Each structure stands twice: as structure tokens, then as C-alpha cells.
């Protein structure tokens, strides 16, 4: 099995490369994924709002963390969908299952965010 040629990088060079790969991934998601753009807009509104609401620092951390979790799960789901589409764009039950499960993960993350925000705000 062939290893990636990027696996040999170590130290600061690896960290720098990882940063730029991560930025490229965020840029690709923002450019190509409507759901990610919508969730970024939600994050841009909700994260600053969390700092203006009269809640404890732990509550604030939970609120921000729940919003960031939505973005993380959406990025993973988008990667999964891109991989499935790369393998084949024809309809296949396993491809549908993979995409549906990824979508369900995003839904659960959104539900989690709503519950966390509701519990923190309602005390």
C-alpha cells in the first residue's frame, strides 16, 4: 500500500502544511457547500451573541462549543459526500446510506446546539 508523500513531513513544516490544508478545506466547503455557508452565517451571529448574553462562562463555553460542533460535523459530512461522489455518482443504496447518515449527524449536531442554547438560556 502506498503512503502519501506528505506523511514524511515533520516538525514546523508539517504544522505549516496542515494549517494551509485546513484553510483550503474550509475555503472549499464555503465555496461549494450551501449548508456550510448557512451554518457559518449562523455561527457569525450566535457566537458573538453568546458573549453578550447574561450567562455563566461555562454556559457561554457550552453555547459556543455547540455551534462550533455543528461546523465540525458539517465539514466531516461534506468530506464524506465528496468522497462518495468521487467513487461514483450513480444511485447506490450504500452511497445513499452513507450520505443519509452524514446528514443525520449534522441534524443531531444542530439539535444539540438548540438544546444547549435552550437549557443555558432557560437556566
N, CA, C and O atoms as a printed pandas DataFrame, in Angstrom:
     atom_number atom_name residue_name chain_id  residue_number  x_coord  y_coord  z_coord
0              1         N          UNK        A               1    0.845   -1.184    0.000
1              2        CA          UNK        A               1    0.000    0.000    0.000
2              3         C          UNK        A               1    0.890    1.247    0.000
3              4         O          UNK        A               1    1.845    1.334    0.771
4              5         N          UNK        A               2    0.578    2.182   -0.844
5              6        CA          UNK        A               2    1.385    3.400   -0.954
6              7         C          UNK        A               2    0.959    4.409    0.111
7              8         O          UNK        A               2   -0.230    4.650    0.316
8              9         N          UNK        A               3    1.937    4.984    0.773
9             10        CA          UNK        A               3    1.684    6.063    1.728
10            11         C          UNK        A               3    1.680    7.398    0.988
11            12         O          UNK        A               3    2.287    7.533   -0.075
12            13         N          UNK        A               4    1.011    8.351    1.546
13            14        CA          UNK        A               4    1.004    9.689    0.980
14            15         C          UNK        A               4    2.420   10.282    1.053
15            16         O          UNK        A               4    3.115   10.083    2.049
16            17         N          UNK        A               5    2.849   10.998    0.028
17            18        CA          UNK        A               5    4.174   11.621    0.073
18            19         C          UNK        A               5    4.247   12.734    1.122
19            20         O          UNK        A               5    5.338   13.178    1.478
20            21         N          UNK        A               6    3.103   13.179    1.611
21            22        CA          UNK        A               6    3.071   14.242    2.616
22            23         C          UNK        A               6    3.287   13.702    4.026
23            24         O          UNK        A               6    3.497   14.475    4.961
24            25         N          UNK        A               7    3.236   12.375    4.185
25            26        CA          UNK        A               7    3.365   11.772    5.508
26            27         C          UNK        A               7    4.764   11.965    6.098
27            28         O          UNK        A               7    4.918   11.908    7.318
28            29         N          UNK        A               8    5.782   12.191    5.271
29            30        CA          UNK        A               8    7.148   12.308    5.754
30            31         C          UNK        A               8    7.461   13.647    6.395
31            32         O          UNK        A               8    8.511   13.799    7.019
32            33         N          UNK        A               9    6.577   14.619    6.255
33            34        CA          UNK        A               9    6.829   15.938    6.821
34            35         C          UNK        A               9    6.733   15.869    8.346
35            36         O          UNK        A               9    5.855   15.205    8.897
36            37         N          UNK        A              10    7.648   16.562    9.012
37            38        CA          UNK        A              10    7.630   16.577   10.472
38            39         C          UNK        A              10    7.876   18.002   10.965
39            40         O          UNK        A              10    8.211   18.899   10.191
40            41         N          UNK        A              11    7.702   18.180   12.256
41            42        CA          UNK        A              11    8.019   19.452   12.884
42            43         C          UNK        A              11    7.200   20.609   12.373
43            44         O          UNK        A              11    6.021   20.472   12.045
44            45         N          UNK        A              12    7.857   21.762   12.313
45            46        CA          UNK        A              12    7.192   23.001   11.939
46            47         C          UNK        A              12    6.641   22.945   10.512
47            48         O          UNK        A              12    5.569   23.490   10.249
48            49         N          UNK        A              13    7.354   22.295    9.588
49            50        CA          UNK        A              13    6.890   22.190    8.203
50            51         C          UNK        A              13    5.547   21.467    8.159
51            52         O          UNK        A              13    4.660   21.873    7.407
52            53         N          UNK        A              14    5.376   20.403    8.947
53            54        CA          UNK        A              14    4.118   19.668    8.985
54            55         C          UNK        A              14    3.002   20.553    9.522
55            56         O          UNK        A              14    1.893   20.548    8.987
56            57         N          UNK        A              15    3.287   21.312   10.574
57            58        CA          UNK        A              15    2.279   22.197   11.163
58            59         C          UNK        A              15    1.852   23.266   10.161
59            60         O          UNK        A              15    0.664   23.557   10.027
60            61         N          UNK        A              16    2.815   23.843    9.462
61            62        CA          UNK        A              16    2.506   24.873    8.460
62            63         C          UNK        A              16    1.678   24.280    7.328
63            64         O          UNK        A              16    0.678   24.865    6.912
64            65         N          UNK        A              17    2.097   23.111    6.828
65            66        CA          UNK        A              17    1.330   22.451    5.768
66            67         C          UNK        A              17   -0.085   22.141    6.232
67            68         O          UNK        A              17   -1.044   22.384    5.499
68            69         N          UNK        A              18   -0.225   21.606    7.443
69            70        CA          UNK        A              18   -1.544   21.258    7.973
70            71         C          UNK        A              18   -2.440   22.488    8.053
71            72         O          UNK        A              18   -3.629   22.416    7.745
72            73         N          UNK        A              19   -1.870   23.611    8.464
73            74        CA          UNK        A              19   -2.648   24.846    8.544
74            75         C          UNK        A              19   -3.187   25.225    7.162
75            76         O          UNK        A              19   -4.369   25.537    7.021
76            77         N          UNK        A              20   -2.330   25.199    6.153
77            78        CA          UNK        A              20   -2.773   25.597    4.816
78            79         C          UNK        A              20   -3.747   24.588    4.214
79            80         O          UNK        A              20   -4.660   24.983    3.489
80            81         N          UNK        A              21   -3.576   23.296    4.494
81            82        CA          UNK        A              21   -4.550   22.302    4.035
82            83         C          UNK        A              21   -5.900   22.552    4.707
83            84         O          UNK        A              21   -6.949   22.433    4.074
84            85         N          UNK        A              22   -5.865   22.894    5.973
85            86        CA          UNK        A              22   -7.106   23.165    6.699
86            87         C          UNK        A              22   -7.819   24.388    6.141
87            88         O          UNK        A              22   -9.038   24.372    5.971
88            89         N          UNK        A              23   -7.069   25.446    5.856
89            90        CA          UNK        A              23   -7.664   26.653    5.287
90            91         C          UNK        A              23   -8.242   26.360    3.903
91            92         O          UNK        A              23   -9.303   26.873    3.549
92            93         N          UNK        A              24   -7.540   25.533    3.120
93            94        CA          UNK        A              24   -8.057   25.153    1.805
94            95         C          UNK        A              24   -9.355   24.366    1.955
95            96         O          UNK        A              24  -10.275   24.543    1.157
96            97         N          UNK        A              25   -9.444   23.507    2.954
97            98        CA          UNK        A              25  -10.660   22.736    3.196
98            99         C          UNK        A              25  -11.822   23.616    3.605
99           100         O          UNK        A              25  -12.941   23.433    3.127
100          101         N          UNK        A              26  -11.565   24.565    4.483
101          102        CA          UNK        A              26  -12.624   25.490    4.895
102          103         C          UNK        A              26  -13.066   26.322    3.697
103          104         O          UNK        A              26  -14.260   26.548    3.503
104          105         N          UNK        A              27  -12.107   26.779    2.893
105          106        CA          UNK        A              27  -12.447   27.549    1.697
106          107         C          UNK        A              27  -13.267   26.736    0.706
107          108         O          UNK        A              27  -14.230   27.242    0.130
108          109         N          UNK        A              28  -12.887   25.477    0.506
109          110        CA          UNK        A              28  -13.636   24.614   -0.420
110          111         C          UNK        A              28  -15.049   24.373    0.086
111          112         O          UNK        A              28  -16.004   24.392   -0.691
112          113         N          UNK        A              29  -15.181   24.147    1.384
113          114        CA          UNK        A              29  -16.517   23.935    1.949
114          115         C          UNK        A              29  -17.360   25.195    1.792
115          116         O          UNK        A              29  -18.532   25.119    1.420
116          117         N          UNK        A              30  -16.766   26.351    2.075
117          118        CA          UNK        A              30  -17.517   27.601    1.969
118          119         C          UNK        A              30  -17.921   27.865    0.518
119          120         O          UNK        A              30  -19.027   28.340    0.261
120          121         N          UNK        A              31  -17.046   27.564   -0.419
121          122        CA          UNK        A              31  -17.323   27.814   -1.835
122          123         C          UNK        A              31  -18.357   26.845   -2.400
123          124         O          UNK        A              31  -19.195   27.240   -3.210
124          125         N          UNK        A              32  -18.307   25.584   -1.983
125          126        CA          UNK        A              32  -19.085   24.536   -2.641
126          127         C          UNK        A              32  -20.277   24.000   -1.855
127          128         O          UNK        A              32  -21.103   23.280   -2.416
128          129         N          UNK        A              33  -20.384   24.328   -0.593
129          130        CA          UNK        A              33  -21.432   23.729    0.243
130          131         C          UNK        A              33  -22.372   24.799    0.793
131          132         O          UNK        A              33  -21.989   25.593    1.652
132          133         N          UNK        A              34  -23.604   24.811    0.288
133          134        CA          UNK        A              34  -24.603   25.784    0.750
134          135         C          UNK        A              34  -24.863   25.655    2.247
135          136         O          UNK        A              34  -24.945   26.658    2.955
136          137         N          UNK        A              35  -24.992   24.433    2.721
137          138        CA          UNK        A              35  -25.294   24.215    4.137
138          139         C          UNK        A              35  -24.180   24.772    5.012
139          140         O          UNK        A              35  -24.456   25.375    6.049
140          141         N          UNK        A              36  -22.933   24.582    4.614
141          142        CA          UNK        A              36  -21.815   25.106    5.403
142          143         C          UNK        A              36  -21.877   26.629    5.454
143          144         O          UNK        A              36  -21.675   27.220    6.515
144          145         N          UNK        A              37  -22.155   27.273    4.318
145          146        CA          UNK        A              37  -22.275   28.735    4.316
146          147         C          UNK        A              37  -23.379   29.202    5.246
147          148         O          UNK        A              37  -23.205   30.178    5.976
148          149         N          UNK        A              38  -24.514   28.514    5.227
149          150        CA          UNK        A              38  -25.627   28.888    6.112
150          151         C          UNK        A              38  -25.232   28.724    7.577
151          152         O          UNK        A              38  -25.564   29.565    8.413
152          153         N          UNK        A              39  -24.528   27.649    7.881
153          154        CA          UNK        A              39  -24.119   27.404    9.271
154          155         C          UNK        A              39  -23.030   28.375    9.714
155          156         O          UNK        A              39  -22.954   28.718   10.894
156          157         N          UNK        A              40  -22.191   28.819    8.793
157          158        CA          UNK        A              40  -21.198   29.847    9.128
158          159         C          UNK        A              40  -21.914   31.153    9.467
159          160         O          UNK        A              40  -21.546   31.833   10.425
160          161         N          UNK        A              41  -22.921   31.501    8.694
161          162        CA          UNK        A              41  -23.702   32.714    8.990
162          163         C          UNK        A              41  -24.332   32.597   10.369
163          164         O          UNK        A              41  -24.309   33.549   11.149
164          165         N          UNK        A              42  -24.892   31.435   10.671
165          166        CA          UNK        A              42  -25.463   31.198   11.996
166          167         C          UNK        A              42  -24.399   31.361   13.078
167          168         O          UNK        A              42  -24.657   31.968   14.117
168          169         N          UNK        A              43  -23.208   30.821   12.839
169          170        CA          UNK        A              43  -22.116   30.921   13.816
170          171         C          UNK        A              43  -21.666   32.370   14.005
171          172         O          UNK        A              43  -21.379   32.797   15.123
172          173         N          UNK        A              44  -21.609   33.116   12.909
173          174        CA          UNK        A              44  -21.190   34.518   12.979
174          175         C          UNK        A              44  -22.181   35.336   13.817
175          176         O          UNK        A              44  -21.801   36.324   14.445
176          177         N          UNK        A              45  -23.423   34.928   13.821
177          178        CA          UNK        A              45  -24.442   35.615   14.628
178          179         C          UNK        A              45  -24.426   35.090   16.075
179          180         O          UNK        A              45  -24.397   35.874   17.024
180          181         N          UNK        A              46  -24.444   33.772   16.229
181          182        CA          UNK        A              46  -24.624   33.191   17.557
182          183         C          UNK        A              46  -23.398   33.282   18.463
183          184         O          UNK        A              46  -23.538   33.500   19.666
184          185         N          UNK        A              47  -22.209   33.119   17.908
185          186        CA          UNK        A              47  -21.025   33.138   18.777
186          187         C          UNK        A              47  -20.836   34.506   19.440
187          188         O          UNK        A              47  -20.658   34.558   20.657
188          189         N          UNK        A              48  -20.866   35.613   18.691
189          190        CA          UNK        A              48  -20.779   36.906   19.394
190          191         C          UNK        A              48  -21.952   37.135   20.349
191          192         O          UNK        A              48  -21.779   37.712   21.422
192          193         N          UNK        A              49  -23.150   36.680   19.955
193          194        CA          UNK        A              49  -24.321   36.829   20.824
194          195         C          UNK        A              49  -24.097   36.146   22.168
195          196         O          UNK        A              49  -24.513   36.666   23.203
196          197         N          UNK        A              50  -23.446   34.993   22.160
197          198        CA          UNK        A              50  -23.184   34.262   23.403
198          199         C          UNK        A              50  -22.372   35.102   24.387
199          200         O          UNK        A              50  -22.500   34.929   25.599
200          201         N          UNK        A              51  -21.545   36.004   23.879
201          202        CA          UNK        A              51  -20.712   36.838   24.757
202          203         C          UNK        A              51  -21.460   38.046   25.307
203          204         O          UNK        A              51  -20.986   38.700   26.236
204          205         N          UNK        A              52  -22.617   38.344   24.743
205          206        CA          UNK        A              52  -23.405   39.472   25.229
206          207         C          UNK        A              52  -24.557   39.039   26.128
207          208         O          UNK        A              52  -25.168   39.875   26.794
208          209         N          UNK        A              53  -24.859   37.756   26.154
209          210        CA          UNK        A              53  -25.962   37.269   26.975
210          211         C          UNK        A              53  -25.509   37.093   28.420
211          212         O          UNK        A              53  -24.352   36.758   28.675
212          213         N          UNK        A              54  -26.414   37.318   29.361
213          214        CA          UNK        A              54  -26.061   37.194   30.782
214          215         C          UNK        A              54  -26.055   35.730   31.238
215          216         O          UNK        A              54  -26.966   35.285   31.936
216          217         N          UNK        A              55  -25.025   34.994   30.838
217          218        CA          UNK        A              55  -24.883   33.588   31.217
218          219         C          UNK        A              55  -23.504   33.387   31.826
219          220         O          UNK        A              55  -22.615   34.224   31.668
220          221         N          UNK        A              56  -23.337   32.279   32.516
221          222        CA          UNK        A              56  -22.042   31.968   33.123
222          223         C          UNK        A              56  -21.012   31.669   32.039
223          224         O          UNK        A              56  -21.358   31.414   30.886
224          225         N          UNK        A              57  -19.754   31.704   32.428
225          226        CA          UNK        A              57  -18.698   31.371   31.465
226          227         C          UNK        A              57  -18.809   29.928   30.993
227          228         O          UNK        A              57  -18.512   29.635   29.835
228          229         N          UNK        A              58  -19.228   29.030   31.863
229          230        CA          UNK        A              58  -19.414   27.634   31.458
230          231         C          UNK        A              58  -20.565   27.533   30.462
231          232         O          UNK        A              58  -20.465   26.826   29.459
232          233         N          UNK        A              59  -21.652   28.239   30.742
233          234        CA          UNK        A              59  -22.773   28.259   29.798
234          235         C          UNK        A              59  -22.358   28.827   28.458
235          236         O          UNK        A              59  -22.731   28.306   27.408
236          237         N          UNK        A              60  -21.578   29.905   28.501
237          238        CA          UNK        A              60  -21.086   30.533   27.267
238          239         C          UNK        A              60  -20.214   29.552   26.487
239          240         O          UNK        A              60  -20.335   29.437   25.267
240          241         N          UNK        A              61  -19.339   28.849   27.195
241          242        CA          UNK        A              61  -18.467   27.867   26.531
242          243         C          UNK        A              61  -19.290   26.752   25.894
243          244         O          UNK        A              61  -18.986   26.313   24.785
244          245         N          UNK        A              62  -20.319   26.297   26.581
245          246        CA          UNK        A              62  -21.191   25.262   26.021
246          247         C          UNK        A              62  -21.912   25.762   24.777
247          248         O          UNK        A              62  -22.042   25.034   23.792
248          249         N          UNK        A              63  -22.377   26.995   24.825
249          250        CA          UNK        A              63  -23.094   27.562   23.686
250          251         C          UNK        A              63  -22.180   27.688   22.467
251          252         O          UNK        A              63  -22.554   27.299   21.360
252          253         N          UNK        A              64  -20.978   28.235   22.680
253          254        CA          UNK        A              64  -20.030   28.388   21.582
254          255         C          UNK        A              64  -19.595   27.018   21.073
255          256         O          UNK        A              64  -19.520   26.796   19.865
256          257         N          UNK        A              65  -19.310   26.105   21.989
257          258        CA          UNK        A              65  -18.882   24.762   21.598
258          259         C          UNK        A              65  -19.936   24.035   20.780
259          260         O          UNK        A              65  -19.609   23.330   19.825
260          261         N          UNK        A              66  -21.199   24.205   21.152
261          262        CA          UNK        A              66  -22.277   23.551   20.409
262          263         C          UNK        A              66  -22.365   24.084   18.983
263          264         O          UNK        A              66  -22.619   23.324   18.048
264          265         N          UNK        A              67  -22.157   25.385   18.816
265          266        CA          UNK        A              67  -22.190   25.978   17.472
266          267         C          UNK        A              67  -20.996   25.497   16.650
267          268         O          UNK        A              67  -21.140   25.149   15.478
268          269         N          UNK        A              68  -19.815   25.479   17.272
269          270        CA          UNK        A              68  -18.631   25.005   16.555
270          271         C          UNK        A              68  -18.756   23.531   16.190
271          272         O          UNK        A              68  -18.267   23.105   15.144
272          273         N          UNK        A              69  -19.408   22.757   17.045
273          274        CA          UNK        A              69  -19.617   21.341   16.749
274          275         C          UNK        A              69  -20.440   21.163   15.467
275          276         O          UNK        A              69  -20.180   20.251   14.682
276          277         N          UNK        A              70  -21.418   22.026   15.260
277          278        CA          UNK        A              70  -22.216   21.967   14.026
278          279         C          UNK        A              70  -21.307   22.152   12.811
279          280         O          UNK        A              70  -21.430   21.427   11.824
280          281         N          UNK        A              71  -20.396   23.122   12.886
281          282        CA          UNK        A              71  -19.483   23.357   11.765
282          283         C          UNK        A              71  -18.558   22.163   11.544
283          284         O          UNK        A              71  -18.303   21.776   10.404
284          285         N          UNK        A              72  -18.058   21.583   12.625
285          286        CA          UNK        A              72  -17.172   20.424   12.516
286          287         C          UNK        A              72  -17.896   19.258   11.849
287          288         O          UNK        A              72  -17.361   18.632   10.934
288          289         N          UNK        A              73  -19.102   18.973   12.304
289          290        CA          UNK        A              73  -19.848   17.842   11.745
290          291         C          UNK        A              73  -20.207   18.115   10.285
291          292         O          UNK        A              73  -20.179   17.199    9.464
292          293         N          UNK        A              74  -20.539   19.348    9.958
293          294        CA          UNK        A              74  -20.846   19.689    8.558
294          295         C          UNK        A              74  -19.619   19.499    7.673
295          296         O          UNK        A              74  -19.739   19.009    6.551
296          297         N          UNK        A              75  -18.443   19.881    8.164
297          298        CA          UNK        A              75  -17.219   19.669    7.384
298          299         C          UNK        A              75  -16.976   18.183    7.152
299          300         O          UNK        A              75  -16.632   17.778    6.042
300          301         N          UNK        A              76  -17.151   17.373    8.180
301          302        CA          UNK        A              76  -16.978   15.925    8.020
302          303         C          UNK        A              76  -18.006   15.354    7.052
303          304         O          UNK        A              76  -17.674   14.516    6.213
304          305         N          UNK        A              77  -19.248   15.803    7.164
305          306        CA          UNK        A              77  -20.292   15.339    6.257
306          307         C          UNK        A              77  -19.980   15.740    4.812
307          308         O          UNK        A              77  -20.165   14.944    3.892
308          309         N          UNK        A              78  -19.513   16.958    4.617
309          310        CA          UNK        A              78  -19.174   17.407    3.264
310          311         C          UNK        A              78  -18.032   16.587    2.685
311          312         O          UNK        A              78  -18.043   16.257    1.499
312          313         N          UNK        A              79  -17.048   16.256    3.511
313          314        CA          UNK        A              79  -15.955   15.403    3.061
314          315         C          UNK        A              79  -16.442   14.018    2.684
315          316         O          UNK        A              79  -16.017   13.450    1.678
316          317         N          UNK        A              80  -17.335   13.481    3.497
317          318        CA          UNK        A              80  -17.912   12.168    3.205
318          319         C          UNK        A              80  -18.682   12.196    1.893
319          320         O          UNK        A              80  -18.532   11.298    1.064
320          321         N          UNK        A              81  -19.502   13.219    1.701
321          322        CA          UNK        A              81  -20.279   13.321    0.469
322          323         C          UNK        A              81  -19.383   13.477   -0.758
323          324         O          UNK        A              81  -19.654   12.884   -1.802
324          325         N          UNK        A              82  -18.318   14.270   -0.640
325          326        CA          UNK        A              82  -17.395   14.434   -1.761
326          327         C          UNK        A              82  -16.712   13.111   -2.102
327          328         O          UNK        A              82  -16.515   12.790   -3.274
328          329         N          UNK        A              83  -16.354   12.348   -1.072
329          330        CA          UNK        A              83  -15.710   11.055   -1.304
330          331         C          UNK        A              83  -16.665   10.086   -1.983
331          332         O          UNK        A              83  -16.285    9.398   -2.931
332          333         N          UNK        A              84  -17.900   10.027   -1.504
333          334        CA          UNK        A              84  -18.897    9.142   -2.116
334          335         C          UNK        A              84  -19.121    9.540   -3.573
335          336         O          UNK        A              84  -19.205    8.675   -4.444
336          337         N          UNK        A              85  -19.218   10.837   -3.843
337          338        CA          UNK        A              85  -19.423   11.299   -5.218
338          339         C          UNK        A              85  -18.196   11.019   -6.090
339          340         O          UNK        A              85  -18.334   10.780   -7.290
340          341         N          UNK        A              86  -17.020   11.048   -5.509
341          342        CA          UNK        A              86  -15.793   10.751   -6.266
342          343         C          UNK        A              86  -15.769    9.286   -6.691
343          344         O          UNK        A              86  -15.333    8.957   -7.794
344          345         N          UNK        A              87  -16.242    8.413   -5.807
345          346        CA          UNK        A              87  -16.256    6.987   -6.119
346          347         C          UNK        A              87  -17.250    6.717   -7.235
347          348         O          UNK        A              87  -16.932    6.014   -8.193
348          349         N          UNK        A              88  -18.461    7.276   -7.117
349          350        CA          UNK        A              88  -19.471    7.093   -8.149
350          351         C          UNK        A              88  -20.628    8.042   -7.898
351          352         O          UNK        A              88  -21.044    8.243   -6.757
352          353         N          UNK        A              89  -21.146    8.625   -8.974
353          354        CA          UNK        A              89  -22.311    9.495   -8.821
354          355         C          UNK        A              89  -23.615    8.758   -9.127
355          356         O          UNK        A              89  -24.696    9.340   -9.037
356          357         N          UNK        A              90  -23.513    7.471   -9.490
357          358        CA          UNK        A              90  -24.739    6.713   -9.746
358          359         C          UNK        A              90  -25.431    6.395   -8.421
359          360         O          UNK        A              90  -24.791    6.315   -7.373
360          361         N          UNK        A              91  -26.746    6.215   -8.489
361          362        CA          UNK        A              91  -27.515    5.878   -7.295
362          363         C          UNK        A              91  -27.146    4.482   -6.827
363          364         O          UNK        A              91  -27.169    3.522   -7.597
364          365         N          UNK        A              92  -26.806    4.388   -5.554
365          366        CA          UNK        A              92  -26.481    3.096   -4.965
366          367         C          UNK        A              92  -26.964    3.126   -3.523
367          368         O          UNK        A              92  -26.801    4.141   -2.846
368          369         N          UNK        A              93  -27.557    2.032   -3.035
369          370        CA          UNK        A              93  -28.086    2.028   -1.676
370          371         C          UNK        A              93  -27.031    2.357   -0.604
371          372         O          UNK        A              93  -27.346    3.031    0.377
372          373         N          UNK        A              94  -25.804    1.898   -0.777
373          374        CA          UNK        A              94  -24.766    2.190    0.212
374          375         C          UNK        A              94  -24.340    3.653    0.166
375          376         O          UNK        A              94  -24.056    4.251    1.203
376          377         N          UNK        A              95  -24.294    4.231   -1.032
377          378        CA          UNK        A              95  -23.980    5.652   -1.154
378          379         C          UNK        A              95  -25.075    6.483   -0.493
379          380         O          UNK        A              95  -24.790    7.442    0.224
380          381         N          UNK        A              96  -26.323    6.110   -0.739
381          382        CA          UNK        A              96  -27.448    6.812   -0.102
382          383         C          UNK        A              96  -27.367    6.689    1.404
383          384         O          UNK        A              96  -27.559    7.670    2.123
384          385         N          UNK        A              97  -27.083    5.484    1.890
385          386        CA          UNK        A              97  -26.988    5.274    3.332
386          387         C          UNK        A              97  -25.891    6.146    3.929
387          388         O          UNK        A              97  -26.100    6.785    4.960
388          389         N          UNK        A              98  -24.726    6.177    3.294
389          390        CA          UNK        A              98  -23.607    6.982    3.800
390          391         C          UNK        A              98  -23.988    8.464    3.857
391          392         O          UNK        A              98  -23.728    9.142    4.850
392          393         N          UNK        A              99  -24.600    8.952    2.789
393          394        CA          UNK        A              99  -24.984   10.365    2.757
394          395         C          UNK        A              99  -26.093   10.666    3.762
395          396         O          UNK        A              99  -26.066   11.709    4.414
396          397         N          UNK        A             100  -27.060    9.771    3.894
397          398        CA          UNK        A             100  -28.143    9.970    4.861
398          399         C          UNK        A             100  -27.615    9.972    6.292
399          400         O          UNK        A             100  -28.059   10.769    7.118
400          401         N          UNK        A             101  -26.671    9.081    6.587
401          402        CA          UNK        A             101  -26.104    9.026    7.936
402          403         C          UNK        A             101  -25.305   10.296    8.220
403          404         O          UNK        A             101  -25.367   10.829    9.327
404          405         N          UNK        A             102  -24.551   10.785    7.227
405          406        CA          UNK        A             102  -23.841   12.050    7.404
406          407         C          UNK        A             102  -24.799   13.200    7.654
407          408         O          UNK        A             102  -24.550   14.054    8.505
408          409         N          UNK        A             103  -25.895   13.219    6.910
409          410        CA          UNK        A             103  -26.913   14.250    7.104
410          411         C          UNK        A             103  -27.541   14.143    8.487
411          412         O          UNK        A             103  -27.810   15.156    9.132
412          413         N          UNK        A             104  -27.772   12.924    8.938
413          414        CA          UNK        A             104  -28.327   12.715   10.279
414          415         C          UNK        A             104  -27.373   13.240   11.347
415          416         O          UNK        A             104  -27.816   13.799   12.350
416          417         N          UNK        A             105  -26.073   13.064   11.143
417          418        CA          UNK        A             105  -25.092   13.568   12.102
418          419         C          UNK        A             105  -25.171   15.090   12.204
419          420         O          UNK        A             105  -25.084   15.644   13.299
420          421         N          UNK        A             106  -25.335   15.764   11.072
421          422        CA          UNK        A             106  -25.485   17.222   11.083
422          423         C          UNK        A             106  -26.770   17.604   11.815
423          424         O          UNK        A             106  -26.779   18.543   12.611
424          425         N          UNK        A             107  -27.847   16.877   11.546
425          426        CA          UNK        A             107  -29.122   17.153   12.222
426          427         C          UNK        A             107  -28.975   17.011   13.733
427          428         O          UNK        A             107  -29.465   17.856   14.483
428          429         N          UNK        A             108  -28.310   15.957   14.184
429          430        CA          UNK        A             108  -28.121   15.740   15.631
430          431         C          UNK        A             108  -27.269   16.871   16.220
431          432         O          UNK        A             108  -27.538   17.330   17.330
432          433         N          UNK        A             109  -26.251   17.321   15.493
433          434        CA          UNK        A             109  -25.423   18.427   15.979
434          435         C          UNK        A             109  -26.246   19.711   16.095
435          436         O          UNK        A             109  -26.098   20.459   17.060
436          437         N          UNK        A             110  -27.116   19.966   15.109
437          438        CA          UNK        A             110  -27.994   21.135   15.175
438          439         C          UNK        A             110  -28.979   21.023   16.328
439          440         O          UNK        A             110  -29.229   22.001   17.034
440          441         N          UNK        A             111  -29.535   19.840   16.519
441          442        CA          UNK        A             111  -30.448   19.602   17.635
442          443         C          UNK        A             111  -29.722   19.814   18.959
443          444         O          UNK        A             111  -30.264   20.427   19.879
444          445         N          UNK        A             112  -28.510   19.312   19.051
445          446        CA          UNK        A             112  -27.694   19.506   20.247
446          447         C          UNK        A             112  -27.491   20.999   20.524
447          448         O          UNK        A             112  -27.631   21.447   21.662
448          449         N          UNK        A             113  -27.161   21.764   19.482
449          450        CA          UNK        A             113  -26.953   23.198   19.661
450          451         C          UNK        A             113  -28.221   23.875   20.181
451          452         O          UNK        A             113  -28.160   24.706   21.087
452          453         N          UNK        A             114  -29.358   23.517   19.608
453          454        CA          UNK        A             114  -30.621   24.111   20.052
454          455         C          UNK        A             114  -30.912   23.754   21.510
455          456         O          UNK        A             114  -31.357   24.608   22.277
456          457         N          UNK        A             115  -30.669   22.521   21.892
457          458        CA          UNK        A             115  -30.923   22.087   23.273
458          459         C          UNK        A             115  -29.970   22.792   24.235
459          460         O          UNK        A             115  -30.396   23.278   25.283
460          461         N          UNK        A             116  -28.696   22.852   23.890
461          462        CA          UNK        A             116  -27.713   23.516   24.758
462          463         C          UNK        A             116  -28.090   24.974   24.933
463          464         O          UNK        A             116  -28.141   25.468   26.060
464          465         N          UNK        A             117  -28.352   25.666   23.843
465          466        CA          UNK        A             117  -28.724   27.075   23.949
466          467         C          UNK        A             117  -29.999   27.256   24.774
467          468         O          UNK        A             117  -30.082   28.155   25.611
468          469         N          UNK        A             118  -30.983   26.402   24.533
469          470        CA          UNK        A             118  -32.227   26.494   25.292
470          471         C          UNK        A             118  -32.010   26.255   26.782
471          472         O          UNK        A             118  -32.521   27.008   27.611
472          473         N          UNK        A             119  -31.266   25.227   27.124
473          474        CA          UNK        A             119  -31.019   24.931   28.543
474          475         C          UNK        A             119  -30.230   26.037   29.222
475          476         O          UNK        A             119  -30.543   26.420   30.349
476          477         N          UNK        A             120  -29.211   26.554   28.549
477          478        CA          UNK        A             120  -28.409   27.610   29.156
478          479         C          UNK        A             120  -29.243   28.880   29.330
479          480         O          UNK        A             120  -29.173   29.529   30.374
480          481         N          UNK        A             121  -30.023   29.231   28.326
481          482        CA          UNK        A             121  -30.808   30.464   28.400
482          483         C          UNK        A             121  -31.967   30.358   29.385
483          484         O          UNK        A             121  -32.341   31.348   30.015
484          485         N          UNK        A             122  -32.537   29.161   29.521
485          486        CA          UNK        A             122  -33.658   28.998   30.446
486          487         C          UNK        A             122  -33.198   28.704   31.874
487          488         O          UNK        A             122  -34.004   28.636   32.802
488          489         N          UNK        A             123  -31.879   28.532   32.027
489          490        CA          UNK        A             123  -31.296   28.366   33.366
490          491         C          UNK        A             123  -31.537   27.015   33.915
491          492         O          UNK        A             123  -31.110   26.717   35.031
